[in-house]
Amino acid sequence: MGTRADYVTRPREQIAAILAREPRFLSAAEIHGELKRSRARVSLSTVYRTLDRLHEKGEVTSRPDAE
């Protein structure tokens, strides 16, 4: 059985969908704003945790000058 961090959740799917359709760099705040506009109930801390997890897995990159 996988750890909790391995589970696919609706917020993770929503964040991944935003990242997949947007070719440019997005900050956590921009992703959170997109989620709010679509009426998704995802906290900013969830966005940060998801981005950290994706970064650890090598699925996204980060920018040192980002917020």
Secondary structure as GFF3:
##gff-version 3
##sequence-region A 1 67
A	DSSP	three_ten_helix	4	6	.	.	.	ID=ss1
A	DSSP	alpha_helix	10	21	.	.	.	ID=ss2
A	DSSP	alpha_helix	28	37	.	.	.	ID=ss3
A	DSSP	alpha_helix	44	56	.	.	.	ID=ss4
###
